[in-house]
Amino acid sequence: MERVGFNWAYGKPRRFTKSAENLLPGIPTPDTKDTTHVQVFYSRRDVKMRRLSRKKALSLVKELDAFPKVSESYVETTATGGTVSLFAFIAMALLAILEFFVYRNTWMKYDYEVDKDFSSKLRINIDITVAMKCQHVGADILDLAETMITSTELQYEPVVFDLSPQQRLWQSALLLVQSRLREEHALQNLVYKSLIKGDTTALPPREDGATEPRDSCRIHGYVYVNKVAGNFHITVGKPIHHPQGHAHIAAFVSHEMYNFSHRIDHLSFGEMMPGVLNPLDGTEKITPSNNQMFQYFITVVPTKLHTRKISTDTHQFSVTERERVINHAAGSHGVSGIFVKYDTSSLMVTVREQHMPLGQFLVRLCGIVGGIFSTTGMLHGLVGFFLNIICCRFRLGIYRDSQPPDINNVNHHQTPLLADPVIKE
């Protein structure tokens, strides 16, 4: 293989050849016959052709310019145009600021799927005060799998049923929030977002020493049960378990001591989370009857919560309340007490806190700026057109020629009319 070069020592190029393996492209190499001459491997024609191709490419790119530049001397500015531009800039700024606040805000997205977790245990958190002495009442849980959880896993504490002024104020505020949550469902999203900032909804301790007798019983604690339907109940007598089922020993409790007025300070399912308000928190039931039955039918829904502050697995529930007086003579049969019947849902809810992506925010921002700019331009032109019509500018001759053409004026290069020839006889 040979490379071809040119020797410029004698005024005109002289052709010579050189082996390619001894030459490097772009580096001058002395000739074997005349070492004073320099070989050139790129001709001037090639360099000139490259420059021309670059100029053609640059001119082609200039022809594709979609933003032609107009000299300022050819631009006419008006007061109306400046006013419209000012309003357009103000609208752009306001909408851009509002869009930025929307970008900073987050919202909760709810997804639903089938709950595939059947083997795990369900935790029940209980804090209920009953207007009876602790030795007269008993609490236990019995589910459909015939699994009984006795009251030995719960704590019994003698307390005063009546609340102190500060505790009553706390309960009133809690019930007010509960009513707002039932009316305005969107407030629950705010509760989810501020979980880490919230405090537990437990009843605060009494600020003064109780002088009244502690004739009530506070049953509190937590238990783990199977994820099947069950019945948590508080009734007269301590529970016992036997092969045929379970029973409560109530023979030693006088019927006049029956009083199932109660207050549910807290009842929830799943792990405890600060700031979460449950539907039955703060509920208080007062009854004058000794044979009152209170029933709460609860549907527990497994919930996964993922926010920027917390990520956990919990449970939320809906409840239906019912109460009636036990009167066997009137056909109202049953047992006096407090019965919480719960069942787990087959659906699981996933709650995620979402945020607007940065790309979507930029696209919406460009849409605001471009839309307002184009719309105001079209409105300005349309209003100006109608104003010109109303002001009769067509009648004033604004859109006519400044001097009408004169057909008899030779300066306008018009052909003069020729008179008819006279025929002489």
Residue pairs with C-beta under 8 A, 6 or more apart in sequence:
1 19
1 20
1 21
2 17
2 18
2 19
2 20
3 17
3 18
3 19
3 20
3 23
3 41
4 15
4 16
4 17
5 16
5 17
5 18
5 39
5 40
5 41
6 13
6 14
6 15
6 16
6 39
6 40
6 43
7 13
7 14
7 16
7 31
7 34
7 37
7 39
8 37
8 38
8 40
9 34
9 36
9 37
16 31
18 29
18 31
18 32
18 39
22 29
23 29
23 39
23 41
25 41
26 41
26 42
28 38
28 39
28 40
29 39
30 36
30 37
30 38
30 39
31 37
31 39
80 380
80 384
81 380
84 376
84 379
84 380
85 376
87 376
88 372
88 373
88 376
91 372
92 368
92 369
92 372
92 373
95 368
95 372
96 365
96 368
96 369
99 361
99 364
99 365
99 368
100 361
102 356
103 356
103 361
105 356
106 193
106 308
106 353
106 354
106 355
107 189
107 353
107 354
108 189
108 192
108 193
108 351
108 352
108 353
108 354
109 351
109 352
109 353
109 354
110 349
110 350
110 351
111 349
111 350
111 352
112 347
112 348
112 349
112 350
113 347
113 348
113 350
114 346
114 347
114 348
115 302
115 344
115 345
115 346
115 347
115 348
117 227
117 302
118 227
120 227
121 224
121 225
121 226
121 227
122 224
122 225
122 226
122 227
122 269
122 270
122 300
122 315
122 344
123 222
123 223
123 224
123 269
123 270
123 271
124 141
124 222
124 223
124 224
124 225
124 232
124 267
124 268
124 269
124 342
125 222
125 266
125 267
125 268
125 269
125 272
126 139
126 154
126 219
126 220
126 221
126 222
126 223
126 232
126 266
126 267
127 202
127 203
127 218
127 219
127 220
127 264
127 265
127 266
127 267
128 218
128 219
128 220
128 234
128 262
128 263
128 264
128 265
128 267
128 338
129 159
129 161
129 216
129 217
129 218
129 219
129 262
129 263
129 265
130 137
130 216
130 217
130 219
130 234
130 260
130 261
130 262
130 338
131 161
131 215
131 216
131 259
131 260
131 261
131 262
132 215
132 216
132 217
132 236
132 257
132 258
132 259
132 260
133 158
133 215
133 216
133 217
133 257
134 156
134 157
134 158
134 217
136 217
136 236
136 237
136 253
136 257
137 217
137 219
137 234
137 235
137 236
137 237
138 151
138 234
138 235
138 236
138 237
138 238
138 239
138 248
139 151
139 154
139 219
139 232
139 233
139 234
139 239
140 148
140 149
140 150
140 151
140 232
140 233
140 239
140 246
141 148
141 149
141 223
141 225
141 230
141 231
141 232
141 233
142 148
142 149
142 230
142 231
142 233
142 246
143 225
143 226
143 228
143 229
143 230
143 231
144 228
144 229
144 230
145 226
145 228
147 225
147 226
148 239
148 241
148 246
149 223
149 225
150 239
150 241
151 219
151 238
151 239
153 221
153 223
154 219
154 220
154 221
154 223
155 219
155 220
155 221
156 217
156 218
156 219
157 217
157 218
157 219
157 220
158 214
158 215
158 216
158 217
158 218
159 210
159 214
159 216
159 217
159 218
160 206
160 210
160 212
160 213
160 214
160 215
160 216
161 215
161 216
161 261
161 263
162 212
163 171
164 206
164 207
164 208
166 204
166 206
166 207
167 203
167 204
167 206
170 203
170 204
171 203
171 282
171 284
174 201
174 277
174 281
174 282
175 282
177 277
178 277
178 279
178 281
178 282
180 187
181 187
181 188
181 191
181 277
191 198
191 275
191 276
191 277
192 305
192 307
192 351
192 353
193 307
193 309
193 353
194 275
195 273
195 274
195 275
195 276
195 305
195 307
195 309
195 310
196 274
196 275
196 309
196 310
197 275
198 274
198 275
198 276
199 274
199 275
200 272
200 274
200 275
201 265
201 266
201 275
201 276
201 277
201 278
201 281
201 282
202 265
202 266
203 265
203 266
219 234
220 265
220 266
227 344
228 344
229 341
229 342
229 343
229 344
230 341
230 342
230 343
231 339
231 340
231 341
231 342
232 339
232 340
232 341
232 342
233 337
233 338
233 339
233 340
234 260
234 262
234 337
234 338
235 248
235 250
235 335
235 336
235 337
235 338
236 248
236 250
236 253
236 258
236 336
236 337
237 248
237 249
237 250
237 251
237 252
237 253
238 248
238 249
239 246
239 247
239 248
240 246
240 247
240 248
240 249
255 290
256 290
258 290
258 291
258 336
259 287
259 290
260 285
260 287
260 292
260 293
260 294
260 336
260 337
260 338
261 285
261 286
261 287
262 284
262 285
262 294
262 338
263 283
263 284
263 285
264 280
264 281
264 282
264 283
264 284
265 281
265 282
266 278
266 281
267 278
267 280
267 281
267 340
268 276
268 278
268 281
268 315
269 300
269 314
269 315
269 316
269 317
269 342
270 302
270 303
270 313
270 314
270 315
271 312
271 313
271 314
273 310
273 312
273 314
276 314
278 316
278 317
279 317
279 318
279 319
280 296
280 319
285 294
285 323
287 323
289 325
290 336
291 325
291 326
291 327
291 336
292 323
292 324
292 325
292 326
292 336
293 323
293 324
293 325
293 326
293 334
293 335
293 336
293 337
293 339
294 321
294 322
294 323
294 337
294 338
294 339
295 321
295 322
295 323
295 339
295 341
296 319
296 320
296 321
296 322
296 338
296 339
296 340
296 341
297 319
297 320
297 321
297 322
297 341
298 317
298 318
298 319
298 340
298 341
298 342
298 343
299 317
299 318
299 319
299 342
299 343
299 344
299 345
300 315
300 316
300 317
300 342
300 343
300 344
300 345
301 315
301 316
301 317
301 318
301 344
301 345
301 347
301 348
301 349
302 313
302 315
302 344
302 345
302 347
302 348
302 349
303 313
303 314
303 315
303 316
303 348
303 349
303 350
303 351
304 312
304 313
304 314
304 348
304 349
304 350
304 351
305 311
305 312
305 313
305 314
305 351
306 350
306 351
306 352
306 353
307 351
307 352
307 353
308 353
316 349
317 342
324 332
324 334
325 332
326 332
326 333
326 334
326 335
326 336
388 394
388 398
393 399
405 412
405 414
406 412
406 414
407 414
408 414
408 416
408 417
410 416
